[in-house]
């Protein structure tokens, strides 16, 4: 039978479609529906899925030319559904619902447009809280595409001026990759593969250091010399970055797939992540390697405790068995959201000699904790357990005690090179008669966490989300209140604002309240550092009494009263 020429061409095209594109179903999001959301030269400081400490980056960080107060614009028609103000996180943020079922978010803002700013201020005074998360009636603030809605800034957990932008599914609140919505960012640059990591999967990933190989690019593809390994059960990881045309900023990659002898083994794609899922980044990367100062390495396998993962596991969890002496031909494809692809090729074979036991940690006397199970440890003075979803891979749990002269014993629970997904309760035997003033202190590698310890049947209990050193402490010290450039009895006519630094020995300020002549006064607390009141019509000319009250997490209270003239 003779086929028409155009049919033959079509069949050839189907046959030659790259294998990497067949491993995933293409996404079908609206193209060109959303406009660029800030009036500035188009560019990214970070993309969706970029690797961060304990989380993925969840949107676009749109450049604002290293300036603040550039116009932020509604990306499409809709209405303002929510407004959020917080000391860290987004700082000031606007949520806009759109009729096509998506929500856009604009964060790290300096101020809202006047009508919205007035409304939010009224709500803050009504609620007597600067920190708010407001649901706004749908018809109250409609917007049109390109409408001015805010000024860009550097508020919240921002390290420099930019505007954070997200697209979410309105029903599920899942954050989607904006790169899939056809924004005007030309990209014909394939990802850059930096290194390969090889793991011995006969033991936990936390009980080893992977073998790292620097790759070379030859004739358009990345290559490695043949690899020989002593393990017959292996998995891979990669270090890779992405860039778009005209940018040198190292962004996160979108997709990677592993092939063993041309058969797809596993892959991951970062196209949608919920904020309840973002901490799973710690299961996606080699956390132990990174926490010790090593590079970012993304696992090309699913760790046992990583449920509902970003990996496509229909062909397995990514572990490859080398049960013969033949070389396996491995291909790893790394793609960006615009279809640019880089390929790494190499061969790997089993050496026939097992890896010496010395490569693993000496953990003969340690207790094994296993993901997917409740793991409990207890003795006469300390007790804690890890919920079922706490661990991503097994560990040989280590514990020690260090008595302290004139103080409370320090208990070491494993080490911070192993991540914990969720909060877990720690109990320490009570030795104090001040149950309302007890705090549990966790510390490791210069980082401190403090939590109020509640008294339960002779034990003090608090919850944490990291291993480390744990110690009880009595806290009877109230917060310290320090004015900046302001003092009692002064004439404040030349001041534009009032500023106070509030600190506590446990680093936690539970409540801050300011009243002016008996009425609540709105102080901002951007980045959780300084409380600031900018003079407005809530402080009229004349003599005033300002009362500042600060409370820590165990109820210690400080109060300062100042008189000034405005």
VENFENUR-V282794 format. One record per pair of residues at least 12 apart in sequence whose ideal C-beta (glycine too) atoms are under 7 Angstrom apart, sorted by the first residue. I is the first residue (numbers start at 0). J is the second residue. D is the distance in Angstrom with one decimal. If there is no record, write none. Layout:
((I;J;D) (I;J;D))
This chain:
((17;340;6.7) (19;256;5.2) (19;332;4.0) (19;334;6.3) (19;340;6.1) (22;256;5.1) (22;263;5.1) (22;266;5.4) (22;311;6.5) (23;254;7.0) (23;268;5.5) (23;311;6.8) (26;179;5.2) (26;270;6.0) (28;179;4.9) (28;180;5.3) (29;99;6.2) (29;180;6.6) (30;180;6.8) (30;181;4.0) (31;181;5.3) (32;75;5.9) (32;99;6.5) (32;180;6.8) (33;74;4.1) (33;75;5.2) (33;103;6.8) (33;166;6.9) (33;180;5.6) (34;72;6.9) (34;74;5.3) (34;75;6.9) (34;144;5.8) (34;145;6.1) (35;182;6.4) (35;183;6.4) (36;61;6.4) (36;71;6.3) (36;72;5.6) (36;74;4.6) (36;105;6.1) (36;162;6.8) (36;164;5.1) (37;61;4.9) (37;63;6.1) (37;69;5.9) (37;71;5.3) (37;72;6.6) (37;151;5.9) (37;162;4.7) (38;69;5.7) (38;70;4.2) (38;72;6.2) (39;62;6.2) (39;63;5.0) (39;64;5.2) (39;69;5.1) (40;62;6.8) (40;64;6.1) (41;183;6.1) (41;184;6.2) (42;62;4.1) (42;246;6.5) (43;59;5.8) (43;60;6.2) (43;61;6.7) (43;62;6.6) (43;184;6.9) (43;246;6.9) (43;248;6.5) (43;250;6.7) (44;60;4.1) (44;62;5.5) (44;161;5.2) (44;248;6.4) (45;60;3.9) (45;250;6.7) (46;59;6.4) (46;178;6.5) (46;250;4.2) (46;251;5.8) (47;59;6.7) (47;176;4.3) (47;177;5.9) (47;178;6.2) (47;269;6.9) (48;176;6.7) (48;251;4.4) (48;253;6.7) (48;269;3.5) (49;250;5.9) (49;251;3.6) (50;251;5.9) (50;280;6.5) (50;284;6.3) (50;295;5.1) (53;278;5.8) (53;280;6.7) (53;281;6.3) (54;277;4.2) (54;278;6.1) (54;280;5.6) (55;269;7.0) (55;272;5.6) (55;277;5.1) (55;280;5.1) (56;251;6.9) (57;165;6.1) (57;174;4.8) (57;272;6.5) (57;274;7.0) (57;277;6.3) (58;163;5.7) (58;164;5.3) (58;165;3.7) (58;174;6.5) (58;177;6.3) (59;164;4.6) (59;177;5.0) (60;161;4.9) (60;163;5.6) (61;161;6.3) (61;162;4.6) (61;164;5.4) (62;161;6.1) (63;151;4.6) (63;160;5.1) (63;161;5.4) (63;162;5.7) (65;160;5.8) (66;160;5.8) (67;109;5.8) (67;151;6.0) (67;152;4.9) (67;153;5.9) (67;160;4.9) (68;109;5.7) (68;150;4.4) (68;151;6.4) (69;151;4.5) (70;147;5.1) (70;150;6.9) (71;105;5.3) (71;108;6.4) (71;148;5.7) (71;149;4.2) (71;150;6.7) (71;151;5.4) (71;162;5.8) (72;145;5.3) (72;146;6.5) (72;147;6.2) (72;148;6.7) (73;95;5.9) (73;142;4.2) (73;143;6.6) (73;144;6.0) (73;145;6.6) (73;146;4.6) (73;148;5.4) (74;103;4.9) (74;144;6.9) (75;97;5.1) (75;144;4.9) (76;97;6.7) (76;98;6.9) (76;142;6.9) (76;143;5.5) (76;144;5.4) (77;95;4.6) (77;96;5.3) (77;97;4.0) (77;98;6.7) (77;142;5.8) (78;95;6.8) (78;96;5.9) (78;137;5.2) (78;138;6.9) (78;140;6.1) (78;141;4.8) (78;142;6.4) (79;93;6.0) (79;95;5.7) (79;115;6.6) (79;135;5.5) (79;140;4.0) (79;142;6.4) (80;94;5.0) (80;95;6.6) (80;96;4.3) (80;102;6.8) (80;135;6.1) (80;137;6.9) (81;94;3.9) (81;132;6.9) (81;133;6.3) (81;134;5.9) (81;135;6.4) (82;119;5.6) (82;133;4.7) (82;135;6.5) (83;132;4.9) (84;129;6.6) (84;130;6.0) (84;131;5.2) (85;130;5.5) (85;155;6.6) (86;130;6.8) (86;524;4.6) (86;525;6.2) (86;526;6.2) (86;527;4.2) (87;155;5.6) (87;156;4.6) (87;526;6.5) (87;527;5.8) (88;155;5.2) (88;156;5.6) (89;106;3.8) (89;107;6.6) (89;155;5.1) (89;163;6.9) (90;106;6.5) (90;107;4.9) (90;108;6.8) (90;154;2.7) (90;155;2.5) (90;157;6.4) (90;525;6.3) (91;108;4.1) (91;154;5.1) (92;104;6.0) (92;105;6.4) (92;106;4.1) (92;108;6.6) (93;105;4.8) (93;108;6.9) (93;111;6.8) (93;148;5.9) (93;149;6.0) (95;142;6.1) (96;169;5.7) (100;168;6.9) (100;169;5.4) (100;170;6.9) (101;166;5.6) (101;167;6.7) (101;168;6.6) (101;169;6.1) (102;167;4.4) (102;169;4.7) (103;164;6.9) (103;165;6.8) (103;166;5.7) (104;164;6.9) (104;165;4.1) (104;167;6.7) (105;148;6.9) (105;149;6.2) (105;162;6.3) (105;164;6.1) (106;155;6.8) (106;163;4.0) (107;152;5.6) (107;153;6.1) (107;154;5.1) (107;155;5.4) (107;157;4.3) (107;161;6.5) (107;162;6.3) (107;163;5.4) (108;149;4.4) (108;150;6.5) (108;151;6.5) (108;152;5.3) (108;154;6.3) (109;150;4.5) (109;151;6.7) (109;152;3.2) (109;154;6.5) (110;149;6.5) (110;150;5.0) (111;148;7.0) (111;149;5.1) (112;147;5.7) (112;148;5.5) (112;149;6.3) (115;140;5.9) (119;133;6.8) (123;521;5.5) (124;519;6.8) (124;521;6.5) (127;519;4.5) (129;521;5.4) (129;522;6.3) (129;523;5.6) (129;524;6.4) (154;525;5.3) (164;177;6.7) (166;180;6.3) (172;273;6.7) (173;271;5.1) (173;273;4.7) (174;271;6.7) (174;272;5.7) (174;273;6.8) (175;270;6.9) (175;271;5.0) (176;269;6.7) (176;270;4.8) (176;271;6.7) (176;336;6.0) (178;336;3.6) (178;337;6.9) (179;270;6.5) (179;336;5.6) (184;243;5.3) (185;243;6.9) (185;244;4.4) (186;243;4.0) (186;244;5.5) (186;335;6.5) (186;337;4.4) (186;339;6.6) (187;244;5.6) (187;339;6.5) (188;242;4.9) (188;243;6.1) (188;244;5.7) (188;339;6.2) (189;339;4.0) (189;340;5.9) (189;341;4.5) (190;239;5.2) (190;240;6.7) (190;241;4.5) (190;252;5.1) (190;333;4.5) (190;334;6.9) (190;335;5.7) (190;339;6.9) (190;341;4.9) (191;239;6.3) (191;240;5.3) (192;214;5.5) (192;221;4.7) (192;237;6.2) (192;239;4.8) (192;333;5.8) (192;341;5.5) (192;343;5.2) (193;214;6.9) (193;238;4.2) (193;239;6.2) (194;211;5.4) (194;212;6.2) (194;213;5.4) (194;214;6.2) (194;238;4.5) (194;294;6.9) (195;212;4.6) (195;214;6.1) (195;223;6.4) (195;235;6.3) (195;237;6.0) (195;343;6.8) (196;209;4.0) (196;211;5.5) (196;235;6.5) (196;236;3.7) (196;285;6.6) (196;296;4.8) (197;209;5.9) (197;210;4.7) (197;226;6.7) (197;228;6.2) (197;233;5.9) (197;235;6.2) (198;233;6.2) (198;234;4.8) (198;236;6.8) (199;230;3.9) (199;233;6.6) (199;354;5.7) (200;232;4.6) (200;233;6.0) (200;234;5.1) (200;318;4.9) (201;230;5.8) (201;232;4.9) (202;359;5.2) (203;392;4.7) (203;393;4.5) (203;394;6.4) (204;285;6.9) (204;302;6.6) (204;392;5.1) (205;287;5.4) (205;392;5.5) (205;394;5.3) (205;417;5.2) (206;359;5.1) (206;360;5.0) (206;362;6.9) (206;395;6.7) (207;358;6.4) (207;359;6.1) (208;288;6.9) (209;236;6.5) (209;285;6.6) (209;288;6.9) (214;343;6.0) (220;342;4.8) (220;344;6.1) (221;341;6.4) (221;342;6.7) (221;343;4.1) (222;344;5.7) (222;345;6.5) (223;345;3.8) (225;326;6.6) (225;346;4.7) (226;345;6.1) (226;346;7.0) (226;347;4.3) (227;348;5.9) (227;350;4.7) (228;347;6.3) (228;349;6.4) (228;350;6.4) (229;350;5.2) (229;352;5.4) (229;353;5.6) (229;354;3.7) (230;354;5.4) (231;320;6.3) (231;321;4.6) (231;322;5.8) (231;349;4.9) (232;318;6.1) (232;320;5.9) (233;319;5.4) (233;321;6.5) (234;299;6.5) (234;300;3.7) (234;317;5.2) (234;318;5.2) (234;319;6.7) (235;257;6.1) (235;299;4.4) (235;331;6.9) (236;285;5.8) (236;296;4.2) (236;297;5.9) (236;298;4.9) (236;299;5.8) (237;255;6.3) (237;296;6.9) (237;297;5.8) (237;299;6.3) (237;331;6.4) (237;333;6.9) (238;294;5.2) (238;295;5.9) (238;296;5.4) (239;252;4.9) (239;333;5.1) (240;252;6.9) (241;335;4.8) (252;333;5.6) (252;335;6.7) (253;268;6.6) (253;269;5.8) (253;334;5.8) (253;335;5.0) (253;336;4.5) (254;266;6.6) (254;267;6.8) (254;268;4.4) (254;334;4.4) (255;267;6.0) (255;299;6.2) (255;331;6.4) (255;332;6.8) (255;333;4.8) (256;332;5.0) (257;299;4.9) (257;317;6.5) (257;329;6.9) (257;331;5.4) (258;329;6.8) (258;330;4.2) (259;319;5.5) (259;327;5.5) (259;329;6.0) (260;327;6.0) (260;328;5.4) (263;314;5.8) (264;314;5.7) (264;315;6.3) (264;317;5.9) (264;319;6.4) (265;299;6.3) (265;300;6.2) (265;310;5.7) (265;311;6.5) (265;312;6.3) (265;314;6.5) (265;315;6.4) (265;316;6.7) (265;317;3.6) (266;310;6.9) (266;311;5.0) (267;309;4.7) (267;310;4.9) (268;309;6.6) (269;309;6.0) (278;420;6.1) (279;305;6.1) (279;308;6.9) (281;391;6.9) (281;418;3.8) (282;302;5.0) (282;304;6.7) (282;305;3.9) (282;391;4.0) (283;297;5.9) (283;298;6.0) (283;309;6.7) (284;296;6.3) (284;297;5.8) (284;298;6.8) (285;298;6.6) (286;418;4.6) (287;416;4.5) (287;417;6.7) (290;415;6.2) (290;416;5.0) (291;416;6.3) (299;317;5.6) (299;331;6.9) (300;316;5.8) (300;317;2.9) (300;318;5.9) (301;316;4.6) (301;317;6.0) (302;391;4.3) (302;392;4.9) (303;370;4.9) (303;371;6.7) (303;392;6.0) (304;370;3.0) (304;371;6.1) (304;388;6.9) (304;390;5.0) (304;391;4.0) (304;392;6.4) (305;391;5.5) (306;388;6.8) (321;348;6.5) (321;349;3.9) (324;348;6.5) (324;349;6.4) (324;351;6.2) (325;348;6.6) (326;346;4.2) (326;347;6.8) (326;348;4.3) (327;346;6.5) (327;347;5.4) (327;348;6.6) (328;346;5.5) (329;345;5.6) (329;346;6.8) (329;347;5.9) (330;342;6.3) (330;344;5.3) (331;343;4.4) (360;395;6.6) (362;395;3.4) (365;395;3.6) (365;396;5.8) (365;397;5.5) (366;396;4.8) (367;393;6.0) (367;395;5.8) (368;385;6.5) (368;390;6.1) (368;393;6.4) (368;394;5.0) (368;396;4.9) (369;393;5.0) (370;390;4.2) (370;391;5.9) (370;392;6.2) (370;393;6.4) (371;387;5.9) (372;387;6.1) (373;385;6.9) (373;386;6.4) (373;387;5.7) (376;396;6.5) (376;398;6.5) (379;428;6.9) (380;408;7.0) (380;427;6.7) (380;428;4.5) (381;410;5.1) (381;426;6.9) (381;427;5.6) (382;426;4.4) (383;412;6.7) (383;423;6.1) (383;424;6.3) (383;425;4.5) (383;426;6.6) (384;423;6.6) (385;419;6.9) (385;423;5.1) (386;421;5.7) (386;423;6.4) (388;420;5.7) (388;421;5.8) (389;419;5.2) (389;420;5.5) (389;421;5.4) (389;423;5.9) (391;418;6.8) (391;420;6.9) (394;413;6.6) (394;417;5.4) (396;413;5.6) (397;413;5.3) (397;414;7.0) (398;411;6.6) (398;412;6.4) (399;411;4.6) (407;470;5.3) (407;471;4.4) (407;472;6.5) (409;468;5.2) (409;470;4.9) (410;427;7.0) (410;469;4.8) (411;468;5.2) (412;466;5.0) (412;467;6.8) (412;469;6.3) (413;466;4.3) (414;466;5.9) (415;443;4.7) (415;444;5.9) (415;465;6.1) (415;466;5.7) (415;467;5.5) (417;466;6.2) (419;464;5.7) (419;465;6.0) (419;466;6.4) (421;464;6.7) (422;462;4.4) (422;463;6.6) (422;464;5.0) (423;462;6.5) (423;463;6.7) (424;460;5.7) (424;462;5.1) (425;439;6.6) (425;461;6.0) (425;463;6.3) (425;469;5.7) (426;458;4.3) (426;459;6.9) (426;460;4.8) (427;439;6.9) (427;458;6.6) (427;459;5.2) (427;471;5.4) (428;457;6.9) (428;458;5.9) (429;454;6.7) (429;457;5.2) (429;458;5.9) (429;459;5.6) (431;473;6.0) (433;473;5.7) (434;454;3.8) (435;553;6.5) (435;554;6.7) (436;473;5.5) (436;474;5.5) (436;475;5.5) (436;553;5.2) (437;452;4.2) (437;459;5.2) (437;471;6.0) (437;473;6.3) (438;450;6.9) (438;451;6.1) (438;452;5.9) (438;472;5.2) (438;474;4.7) (438;505;5.4) (438;553;6.2) (439;452;4.5) (439;459;6.6) (439;461;3.9) (439;469;6.3) (439;471;5.9) (440;470;5.0) (440;472;5.4) (441;463;5.1) (441;465;6.7) (441;467;5.1) (441;468;6.8) (441;469;5.4) (442;467;6.2) (442;468;5.3) (443;467;3.3) (443;468;5.8) (447;506;6.5) (448;463;6.1) (449;505;3.9) (449;506;5.9) (449;507;5.6) (450;462;6.6) (450;463;6.7) (451;552;4.6) (451;553;5.5) (452;471;6.5) (459;471;5.9) (474;504;6.7) (474;505;5.8) (474;551;7.0) (474;553;5.1) (474;555;6.7) (475;555;6.6) (476;504;5.0) (476;555;6.4) (477;551;6.8) (477;555;4.0) (477;556;5.8) (477;557;4.3) (478;501;5.4) (478;502;6.5) (478;503;4.3) (478;508;6.0) (478;549;4.1) (478;551;5.4) (478;555;6.9) (478;557;4.9) (479;502;5.1) (479;557;6.9) (480;499;6.0) (480;501;5.5) (480;547;5.5) (480;549;5.7) (480;557;5.4) (480;559;4.8) (481;499;6.6) (481;500;4.7) (482;499;5.5) (483;498;4.1) (483;499;6.8) (483;500;6.3) (483;529;6.9) (484;498;6.6) (485;497;5.6) (485;498;6.9) (487;561;4.6) (487;562;6.0) (488;562;5.7) (488;563;6.9) (489;563;5.4) (490;564;4.8) (491;563;4.7) (491;564;6.7) (491;565;5.3) (492;565;6.2) (495;533;6.6) (495;534;6.1) (496;531;5.5) (496;532;6.1) (496;533;4.7) (496;534;6.3) (497;532;4.6) (498;529;5.4) (498;531;5.1) (499;529;7.0) (499;530;4.8) (499;547;6.1) (500;529;5.7) (501;530;6.2) (501;549;4.8) (503;551;4.7) (505;551;6.1) (505;552;6.5) (507;551;6.0) (507;552;4.6) (508;549;5.9) (508;551;6.5) (509;550;5.1) (509;551;5.9) (509;552;4.9) (510;550;4.2) (511;524;7.0) (511;530;5.9) (511;549;5.3) (512;548;4.6) (513;532;6.7) (513;545;6.7) (513;546;7.0) (513;547;5.4) (514;546;4.8) (515;537;6.8) (515;538;6.1) (515;543;5.7) (515;545;5.6) (516;543;5.7) (516;544;5.7) (520;532;5.9) (520;537;6.2) (538;565;5.6) (540;565;5.6) (541;565;6.6) (542;562;7.0) (542;564;5.2) (543;563;5.9) (543;565;6.3) (544;560;6.5) (544;562;5.6) (545;561;4.6) (545;563;6.7) (546;558;6.7) (546;560;5.1) (547;559;4.8))
